[in-house]
Amino acid sequence: MSNLFDRETENALRNIFSSFKRKVVDYLITTPPNTRCETCDDAVRLAKELEGISNGVLEVRVVDKNSDVARALKPAYAPAWIYGTRRGNVRYYGLPTSQEFPPFIYMHQYIANNVINLSKEVVELIEPIDTLLQVKIFVTPECPYCPYVVDSFNQMGLVNDNILVETIEAVEFPWEADRYRVLTVPAVIISDVERVDGYTYPEIYAKLLRRAEVKLRGGRAIEEELEHEAGESSDVRKSRRIKPHYHEYED
């Protein structure tokens, strides 16, 4: 029996892992021994627990932040979960608990079964992106809308590995949240040129990814076209007020 999960949760996890069509290999980057990391030990315990419940279809390779593997992966913080995608471009910084645990598990299912649940419109919008984009998603464990945003962007990272998706647990990394003046979660920052505070729809996020690519390239004509598509005067602007969840940060 699991030491971390109740019987119902453990059985649900076993059912999910039993559906895997192939093995998934993650990396978990932790800090060196005797180095401050409030959740690294808990992250390692979670990794070992999930490996056991999965009966071998999930492997989590725990590596030191100063190792050659970690240097190649270039994590921003620790603990860092690097999902088993082809280029390691989808990541979770912190300990995935509470509301953030379901999208964490679902991501492994998407990878193992090579499936996504995005609409055709979203896929067609993001597939052509050939500029490297960095998406930072600030979340908190109790935010009810954050999982929907994280789940959508995780899948977008699977569709196009030019999109680096980084979910950041804002309570664990308040200095990064402060750097971006995050007062509302979810908060999404795309390559420092697009931002949405609050929850909106995947189609809007996909259009903002396209527009971010155009801005980084400096293409004004295409930007105006995407501006019209995204409906800045209505859909995008309105999205910044849709279903916000507020959190006050403490250093």
Order of alpha helices (4+ residues) and beta strands (2+ residues): alpha-beta-alpha-beta-alpha-beta-beta-alpha-alpha-beta-alpha-beta-alpha-beta-beta-beta-alpha-alpha-beta
